[in-house]
Amino acid sequence: MQKIGVLGAGTMGAGIAQTFAAAGLNVVLRDVSEDLVSGGLNIVKKNLDRQVAKGTLPEIEHQAILGRIQAATDLTAVADCDLIVEAIIESMDIKKIVFSELDAICKPATLFVSNTSSLSITEIASATNRPDQVMGMHFFNPAPVMKLVELIRGIATAQTTVDAVQAGAVQIGKQPV
């Protein structure tokens, strides 16, 4: 995986975007308005500023991480991503609409994961024509700090999807469970 789309620029989405970018991956951070995306980028910047102030992150790496995050409000900005991480509002109806829209615009090999910890992955996946490429990838808060990430299969999730998402979690320094 080289390019990651993160939907939702709130606390979780911003932290997830930061995590992938800090691992050297290009990230598109998408939300429905410029204000929300700017707010998410500010969360990332503040997190990185704290690390620089503590001496745990060189300023040059701070800038490199920010440089790997592209802000977007148009959903088509994530169409060429290898993995989409959904971290939007906990509403099944809204998630199903978004996953259906993603299914229509993303390349056939794109994998979809939801950060939900309470909604059915099987039901979310039913909104796509690729339920075998949909699963849960639940990050713990704060995402850049917490090492565990919970992987959740849907009823149709393929083992190749699980293997790819698990490898992606390891690639970004997480411990998948």
N, C-alpha and C positions, 0 to 999 in steps of 0.2 A: 504494500500500500504506500502510495506516494502523496496522494492528495485527498484530504479529508474535508467533508462538508459538515459543519455543525449548525443545526437549526435551533435557534433560541439563544439569545445573548444575555440571559440573566446570570445569576450567580453560578449555576451549574454549567450552562453552556459556555460562558466565558472561561471558567476553570478548565473545562474539557478542551476547549480550543487552545488554551495556554499549554496544557499538557502535551498535546500532539505537536504544537509548534516548538516546544522546548526539546522534543525528541528529534527535531530536524525535518519534520514534515510540513508541507504547505497546507494551509487551512483556509477555508472560506467560512467566515462567521456570518450567518445570515439571520436576520430577524425582520419583522414586518414594517419597521420604521427606522429612519436615520437616527432618531433619538435613542431607540433601544440598542441599536448596533453601537453607537458612540458610547453609551453607558457600559456595554460589555467590554469594549476596548479599554475604557477607563479602569474597569475592574482588573483587567490583565496588567495594565500599566502600573497600577498601584501595587499589585502583588509583586511585580518585578522590581519596582522601586524599593520595596521593603527588603528584598533579597540583596539588592545592590548596597543598601544602607548597612545591612548586617555583614557585608563582605562575603556573602556566599554565592554571588553571581557577578561576574565582570560586566561592566557597562557595555562593552562591545557585544556580549552575548544577549544582554537586555535588548539592545537595538536589533540584533539578528532575529530574536524570537518575535518581536513586534513586526518585523519586516516579512515574516512568513505568514502573517495573518491578514487576509484580505477581507474587508468589510463588504457586505452586500445586503440589499433589500429585495432584490429580484430572485425568485426561486431558481431561475435558469442558471444562475451563477454556480450552482452546485452540480449541474448536469454532467460534467466530466469527472466528477470525483470517484475515487475507488471505494470509499466508505462514507456513508451518511450517518451521523450520530444525531438523533432527534432528542432534543431536551426542551420541548415546548410545554405549554400548559397541560395539566393532567386531565384532559377531556378526551374520552374515547372518540367522540364524534369529530372533534377537530383533528386528532391524530389520524383518523382514517381518511379524512379529506386530504391531509398533507401527504400521507403515504401513497395515496392514489395519484396525486399530482406528481410526486417523485417518480413513481413507476412509469408514468407517461413520458418524462423528460430525461431520465438518467440512462446512461449506457447499460446494455444488457448485463454486464458483469458486475455492476455496482451492488455492493452489499448494504443493507439497511439495518441499523440497530436503533433501539429505543432505550433511553436512560430511565424509563419508568420503573418503579419498584412495586407498583400496585395493579397495573392494568394488564390484561391478557395479551401476551405476545401473539398468540394464535389469532385472536380477533383483529389485532392491528395488521397482521400479515394478510388477513383475508381481503384487505382493501387493495392488494397488489396482485399482479399476475406472476409474482415470483415469491410465494410464501416460503419456499425453500431457501431463500436468500435473506430472510428477515429473522432477527433474534433480539434479545435484550442484552444490553451492555450497561449495567448499572454502576455508575461511579459513585463513590462516597464523597461527602463534602468535608473539607475542601479538596476538590479533584486533583489539583497539582501536588498535594501533600500526601493524601491517603493512598496507600499502596494497593489495597484490595480493589478489585473490580469484579462484580458478580455477572456471570454469563448465564443467560436464560434462554433455553430452547423453546420454540413454538412447536406445535404438534408436527408441522411440516418442515421444520428447519433441517437442512441437509448437514451431514457430518462435515462436508467440505467447507460450509459456511462457519460452523463452530470452530474448525481447525484454523481457518483464516483469521477469524476475530480473536481467537485465543493467541495466535502468533502476533497479531497487531497489538494486543494488550501487553505482551512481553516486550515487544519492540519499543513501547513507550515507557517501559520500566515499571509496569504494574504486575501484580500477582493475581492472575485470574482464578476464580473459584466458581 
